[in-house]
Amino acid sequence: MNDELLNENDLENTEVLLTLSLPFDMHHSLWYWASQVKNCSIEQIAIDAIDDYLNEKFNF
């Protein structure tokens, strides 16, 4: 059980580091592309991502 949690945390930390290491322009381009595909604002995508994270982590 602890090994599984450690592996999940390592994966999440890696994803965060990879995301933060993207150049700003690439970061902005990815958000913009996502907003076009989902046909909504960048702010709404961020809100949805936060909601998904909270739901997954804390079962809201």
C-alpha positions in Angstrom: 0.0 0.0 0.0 2.7 2.5 0.9 4.7 1.6 -2.2 1.6 2.3 -4.3 1.1 5.7 -2.7 4.8 6.5 -3.1 4.6 5.6 -6.8 1.5 7.7 -7.3 3.1 10.7 -5.5 6.3 10.3 -7.5 4.3 10.3 -10.8 2.3 13.4 -9.7 5.4 15.2 -8.7 7.0 14.3 -12.0 4.0 15.6 -13.9 4.0 18.9 -12.0 7.8 19.4 -12.6 7.4 18.6 -16.3 4.5 21.1 -16.5 6.4 23.8 -14.6 9.4 23.3 -16.8 7.6 24.1 -20.0 8.5 27.5 -21.4 5.9 30.1 -20.8 5.0 30.3 -24.5 4.4 26.6 -24.8 2.4 26.6 -21.6 0.2 29.4 -23.0 -0.1 27.7 -26.3 -1.3 24.4 -24.7 -3.9 26.3 -22.6 -5.0 28.2 -25.7 -5.3 25.1 -27.8 -7.3 23.4 -25.0 -9.6 26.3 -24.7 -10.3 26.1 -28.5 -10.9 22.4 -28.4 -13.3 22.6 -25.4 -14.8 25.8 -26.8 -14.5 27.6 -23.5 -12.2 30.1 -21.7 -8.8 29.4 -20.4 -10.1 30.4 -16.9 -12.9 27.7 -17.2 -10.4 25.0 -18.1 -8.3 26.0 -15.0 -11.4 25.9 -12.8 -12.4 22.5 -14.2 -8.9 21.2 -13.6 -8.9 22.3 -10.0 -12.4 20.8 -9.5 -11.2 17.5 -11.0 -8.1 17.5 -8.7 -10.2 18.2 -5.6 -12.8 15.6 -6.5 -10.1 13.0 -7.1 -8.0 13.8 -4.0 -10.7 14.6 -1.4 -13.8 13.0 -2.9 -15.7 16.2 -3.1 
